[in-house]
Amino acid sequence: MSIVSRLGSKSVVVRRVVTVLAALSAAAGLATAPSADAAPGPSMPVEFDLSRYQPVDPTTFRSVAYVDNGRSFFTTGRWVCQVGPGYRYVGCAGRPATAPPNAIGAVISDDQQGPWWARTDQTYRFGPKSGFRPPLLGVGKRVTIEGVTCTVPRRDTVACRTGERALIFTPAWHKFFFPSWDTLGPGNNAVDHSANPAPRYLPPRLQYWNQLPANPPAPK
């Protein structure tokens, strides 16, 4: 075989190897590239974007009466919420339009359960026993008490979160947040929270995710 033919054969082999490597690289790129249609992670709802709200002194909301057991209370004018007596316990009284007919409010317990609807046939009590008058938490304000942060985004809206659990009340709808592991699915046929309304009743920004983003973390 002549030198020219040997060089020609080697050139063909090199071109084939380069072609195969290029094809493999392209396939790997397709396998690892994120899908353009993949849903993004949850974003922080404006109700819990603390940079939008002015913090207020939590001590004014705490009842010192023995019968109130160390709880704190506030009103927004429409909703009355209470924090305590334990760490990351919170409940808000009232019934948005999407709540069950016998609901009297919703409760989060210890960041482990909830939000649950409290109902008329249960013994859960909202409001102080002592006659303490809950101070007003005004629009654009926030307060953090015992690992619970509550905000008043609008005159008719209240939002409270613990760690991974949260609730938003408006006259027209409610929205509950809970950890991803606390979701019905394979191997999990029971959950520790009440249901959200059908997506059509919620603002588009709140229709997809039932979890809050990990960052920034909730105040302690």
N, C-alpha and C positions, 0 to 999 in steps of 0.2 A: 504494500500500500504506500502511495506517495505521501510526502510530508503535507501537501496541500489537503489531501483527502482526510488525513488524520486530524488536522486542525479544524477542518469543516465539521467532522463528527463531534469533536470536543465542544465546538461552538454551539451545536444543536443541543447537546446535553446540558450545557450551562444555561441556555435559554429556557429549556424545559424546567430545570431546577428553580430558576428565578420565578417562572410562571406559577409553579406549585407553591412556593413560599409566599408569593403575593396573594394567592387565593386563600391560603391558610390564615394569613394575617387579616384579610378582609373578613373571613368568617369569624375569627376571634373578636374582631371589633364589633361585629353585629351582635355577638353573644353577650358582650360586656357593656355595650352602650345602653344607657337608660332609655326606656320607651318614651317617646314624645307624648304618649297618651297616659302615662302613669300618673296617678293622682298625687299631688304634693301632700306633704305632711300637714297636720293641723296648724293653723295660725292662731295667734292669741286673739280671742274675741275682744272687741273694744271695751266690753264691760269689765274685762280683767286686765286691760292695759293700764297699769298703775301710773304711768307717766302722765295720763290724762286727768288724774284726780289729786286733789289737795288733801294730805293727811290731816286728821284732827286728833285731839287728845282723847284717848280711850277712857280715861278715868271718869269723865262726866256721865258715861253711859252705864256705869256699874251701880247696881243697887246694893246698899250696905245692910239691908234688912235681912234678918236671919231666915225668914221664910222664903226668900228668893234664892237662897243657897249659892250665893256668889255669882249669879247670872248678871249679864249685861243686856240692856234693851235699847232699841232705838226705833223710831218711826220715820218713814219718808213722807208722811202725809197720807199715803194710800196703804202701804204695807207696814206691818210691825214685825220686827225680827228680834231674836234673842240668841245670845251666845253663852255657852256653858251648860251645866256647871263644870264639865270636864274639858280637856284639851281637844280642840277641833270638833266641838259639838255646836251645831247651829240649826236654827229653825226659823222659818218665815211664815207668818199667818196670812191667809188670803186664798182666793181661788181664781186663778186665771181662767179664761174661757175654755181652754183645752184640758183643764183638770177634771177628774171624775166628779160627778154631782155631789157626792158626800164628802169631798175633800175639804179640810179646813186649813190646810197649809202643808209644808214639806219640811223634812228633817234630814240632817246628815249627822251620823254618830261616829265620832272618833276617827274620821277619815277611812273607816272600814266598811261602813254600810250607808246606803242612801245615794242620792236623795230618795226618800220614801214619802208617799203621801200619808199624812195623818188624817184620820177620818172621824166622822161624828160618832161612830160606835166604839171608838178607842178612848183611852184615859189620858192621852197626851194633852198637856195644857200649854197654851200660848199665853204670854203676857205675865206680868208680875202679880204675885199673890198679895203683895204688901200695899198696893196702892201707889207704888212708885210710878211716876209719869215719865215714860220713855222720851228722851230728848230727840229733837229733829236732827237727822243726818241729811244735810241739804244736797241739792243737785251739784254735781262736780266734786263731791267730797268722798273720802274713803276713811275707814277705820279698821285697824287690826287689833284683835283681842283674842288671846289664848289660841293662836294659830289659825284664826279665822279672819279673812279680809272681806269686807263688804263695801260695795260702791253704789252710788246713785247716779247712773248715767243720764237719766232723764226724769222728769217730774213723776212719771207714772211707772218707773222701772226700778227694780232693786236686783242686785247680783251679789252672791256670797260664795266664796270658795274656801275649802280647807286645804288639802294637798292636791290630790288627784280628783276630788269630787267637788261639784259646784252646782249652783242653781241660778237661773235667771227667771224673774217673774215680770210679766207685763200684763195689762188687762186682757190682751188678745191671745197670748200664748205663753207657754213655759218652755224652758230648755234645761235638761239635766245633763251633767257630765260625770263620767265615772271611768275607772281604769279599763284598759283594753282586755285584761284578763277577766273582768267582771262582765262578760258578754256571752250570750247564748251561742253555742257552737258545738262541734264534736267534743265529747267528753265533758261538756258543761251544760247541764239542762236546767240550771237554776241560777238566778242572779240576785244580788243584794241591792237592788234599786228598783224604783218604779220606771215606767216606760215614758219615752218622749212621744209627743204627738206625731202624726204623719208629716213628712217633710213639707207637704204643700201648705201647712199652717205656719211654717217658720220662715224667717228671712232667708234668702238664698245663701248668705254667708254662714248660716248655722245648720244647713240641711244635711251636710255630709258627715262631719266628724262629731263623735260623742266623747272625744278625749281632748284634754288641754295639752298644749305643748310642754315638754319637759323644761324648757328654758324660756324666759327666766323662771326660776323656782318660786313657789308660793312663799310669802313671808311667814316667819315662824312666830 
